[in-house]
Amino acid sequence: MAGSDDKTLSLNALSLSRRALLRGAAFAGAGALFGSRALAQEDPIAQVLQIHSGEWSDGFDAASSGAATVRTTLPILSTETTMAVDAAIAQYNDIVARGGWPVVPADKTLQLGMRDPSVLALRERLTISGDLSPSIGMSDAFDSFVDGAVRRFQARHGIAADGVAGSSTLNAMNIPAAVRLGQLTTNLERLRSMTAQPLGDRYVCANIPAAQVEAVEYDRVVSRHTTVVGKVDRQSPVLSSKIYQINFNPYWTVPASIIKKDLIPLMQKQPDYLTKKHIRIFTQKGDEIPPQAVNWHSDEAVNYMFRQDPGDFNSLGTVKISFHNPYQVYMHDTPAKDLFGREERFDSSGCMRTQNIRQLITWLLRDSPGWDRTRIDEVFRTAERIDADIADPVPLYWVYITAWAMPDGAVHFRNDIYNHDGLDQLALR
């Protein structure tokens, strides 16, 4: 396309991309509405924690999330990934120089078997980004080739790979190539900074925008785990630390921010809430006091410690992964297994809820005497409250990578949920 058509498409793309990028700012407020139930609506603590009942089985925990699984064993923090991003930047520079890609009309859902003029733009878009072979040709038919190309695109963007070009897929497609190029450039520096240092023979990497954890050994991923990370207003921090302990059947200590923002208003409405949730109140001297002893119409409650007993009802689930950090965050299990099936998993208060955590802690405790899989299973079975020290603390990295590439040419993007990339400014240029 040429002339005025190019300008019209460019303006439309910028407008669409800005709306798509600003969707991230709405995630915190939308979290309470997206898939929430009556309990979450009535209970602010449940809303904050996204605790839902009835989904506590290991079977559900093992279920895959909606996004397509990544099959490579190459970790995101590797020199090979960094080199692949360099190559992707050259590719995207060429795409931008050629005018980018067209906007695909987002007024309808496109799927296998349809014929629609919008499929022409869809085919062109997918061809330019390398998801559809140029030899397939142009047509208004959404055939099996287009279906496969859409699935490849979705897998690269952390979207459920169902082959249906719905709103989330089209929003991702309509972010301009120049913005994607900016993402790659920004994230290349982050990757170079991380891979320039020794990461360790064994380490855990949690990529916040991807809501995913990698357990890495000798530069190869041995397991990946879907996570739920912090909301926009309760962000998971970028950090480096070492995992030193596994806490089985832990207590949950309510953070001060939740006490003030959520717990006090809740207790004004439901005086028996703490009792129902098995949450006890302790003074600074360690003495337990009843809820009736607290003036809930003041900020007095912030002076006490609120601790939830271990059990199936516990907000941390059955296990917690501890590491030193100034943010008071950690990784843990959760009774809310349904969260792992969501496409957008930005629902926590900063900590990371981790899917299939039993597999991860077995790997972490592998070299710790007395903590083989049989012993771990026994502790889960007996619900014993116990802490297991890791013989050789394992390095941990929480990183913020929204764009990366693999040596096979696949270029991955995720939403800049915390707006660390400055994509709003890029989209407005």
Disulfide bonds with the S-S distance in Angstrom:
none
